[in-house]
Amino acid sequence: MNKVGLLKKLHNASRGNLFSTEIPKATKEDEKKIKELVGELESEGKIKLRECVQREYSVYLHGILKYASE
């Protein structure tokens, strides 16, 4: 998964400008990569993360999509 793929997934999981999605992970490395990508999107001002929950087999993300050209 890359940054563009994650942003598209968040756009597809959104209602209006709020998103809520669960991303499956296989390893600790996947979890680390997801956190890194979310951090990059936040620093670029494309999303505002409200909640990030580490579950046993997935990462749950909840937040706001900031309106910007795709």
ABEGO torsion letter per residue (X at the ends): XBAAAAAAAAAAABBEABBBBBBBBABAAAAAAAAAAAAAAAAAGABBBABBBBBAABBBBBBBBBBBBX
